[in-house]
């Protein structure tokens, strides 16, 4: 399985939501969940799909108005890679020094 060559904060947000979702999630719902523009999320989904981390399936017949939805889910290998990325992010955040505010702090 190919590794991501560029891991951005939006990419980490997307894989974290995918990891936390028991069911496949459609692209726009995922964009809303990560509070990112669809123009940011859909290229990430495309890249993850090309790498084999996720699988996207078009919905069949539906009762909702509008275009068909594409639902995404992590592959087994993608789940392992995504979990490693999220764990590395958590370690970096935990290891980061806590900033001290200059206001009201003495010596």
C-alpha positions in Angstrom: 0.0 0.0 0.0 1.3 3.4 -0.9 2.1 6.0 1.8 0.8 9.5 1.7 3.6 11.8 0.6 1.9 15.0 2.0 0.0 14.9 5.3 -1.9 18.1 6.0 -4.2 19.0 8.9 -7.3 18.7 6.6 -6.1 15.2 5.6 -5.7 14.2 9.2 -9.1 15.6 10.0 -10.7 13.5 7.2 -9.0 10.2 8.2 -10.0 10.8 11.8 -13.6 11.1 10.9 -13.4 8.1 8.6 -11.8 6.1 11.5 -14.6 7.2 13.8 -17.4 6.3 11.4 -18.9 2.7 11.8 -20.8 3.2 8.5 -19.7 4.5 5.1 -20.0 8.3 5.1 -20.9 10.4 2.1 -18.5 13.2 0.9 -20.6 16.2 1.8 -21.4 14.9 5.3 -17.7 14.3 5.8 -16.9 17.8 4.7 -19.4 19.2 7.2 -18.0 16.9 10.0 -14.5 18.2 9.5 -15.7 21.8 9.0 -13.8 22.1 5.7 -14.9 23.2 2.3 -15.9 20.4 -0.1 -13.2 21.7 -2.5 -10.7 20.8 0.2 -12.2 17.4 1.2 -13.0 15.9 -2.2 -9.4 16.0 -3.5 -8.3 14.3 -0.2 -10.8 11.6 -0.8 -9.7 11.2 -4.3 -6.0 10.9 -3.3 -6.9 8.4 -0.5 -8.9 6.3 -3.0 -6.0 6.3 -5.5 -3.7 5.0 -2.7 -6.2 2.3 -1.8 -6.9 3.6 1.7 -10.6 4.1 1.0 -13.2 2.7 -1.3 -16.0 4.9 -2.6 -19.3 3.5 -3.8 -22.2 5.3 -5.5 -25.5 5.0 -3.8 -28.3 3.1 -5.7 -31.8 4.4 -6.0 -32.7 7.0 -3.4 -35.6 9.1 -2.2 -33.7 12.3 -1.7 -33.6 15.0 -4.3 -30.3 16.0 -5.9 -27.4 14.1 -7.3 -26.4 10.6 -6.2 -24.2 10.4 -3.2 -20.8 8.7 -3.1 -20.1 6.9 0.2 -16.6 6.3 1.5 -15.2 3.8 3.9 -11.7 2.8 4.9 -10.2 -0.4 3.6 -8.5 -2.7 6.2 -5.1 -1.5 5.1 -6.3 2.1 5.0 -7.7 1.8 8.5 -4.3 0.7 9.8 -2.5 3.6 8.0 -5.1 6.1 9.1 -4.8 4.9 12.7 -1.0 5.3 12.6 -1.4 8.9 11.3 -3.9 9.9 13.9 -1.8 8.3 16.7 1.3 10.2 15.4 -0.7 13.4 15.5 -1.8 12.7 19.1 1.8 12.1 20.1 3.0 15.4 18.5 0.2 17.3 20.2 1.0 15.7 23.6 4.7 16.4 23.2 4.3 20.1 22.2 5.2 22.5 24.9 2.4 24.4 26.4 2.7 28.1 25.5 2.9 30.5 28.4 1.0 33.7 28.2 3.0 36.8 28.9 0.2 38.5 30.8 0.2 38.1 34.5 3.0 35.6 34.8 5.8 36.4 37.0 9.3 34.9 37.0 
